[in-house]
């Protein structure tokens, strides 16, 4: 089992869009336009999330959860943690 270092309590939570931009889309090998098409949103809408200018709505959380195969529950939680 891998031991992970304790999270720095002074570090700000990551915006969910940054997680999508930095980890999820590259892992899925999908660029913004095809991802937006699969999510059923405009490229501009997805770009606003990836640029950290828009929050993840409950509806978008459902879409991203289906897209990432991890369910919708993780995305609103991430969004709430970021807003703190």
C-alpha positions, 0 to 999 in steps of 0.5 A, a space after each residue: 500500500 502506498 503512503 501519501 503525505 499528509 495534506 498541507 492544511 494551508 493549501 487551498 483546495 483545487 478547483 474541479 475544473 483544474 482537476 478536469 484540465 490537469 488530470 481527467 482529460 489527459 488521462 482519457 486522452 480527450 481534448 476540449 471539443 470532443 469532451 464538450 460534445 460528449 458532455 452535451 455542452 458548448 465548448 465555451 461552457 466547458 472551457 469556462 469550467 476548465 479555466 476556473 471561471 465557472 462552478 460545477 452545477 449539479 446538472 454538470 456534475 451528473 454529466 461529468 460523472 457519467 463521462 468519467 465513469 465515477 458518478 456524480 457525487 465527487 464533483 459537487 463535493 469538490 466544488 463545495 471544498 473549493 468554495 471554502 
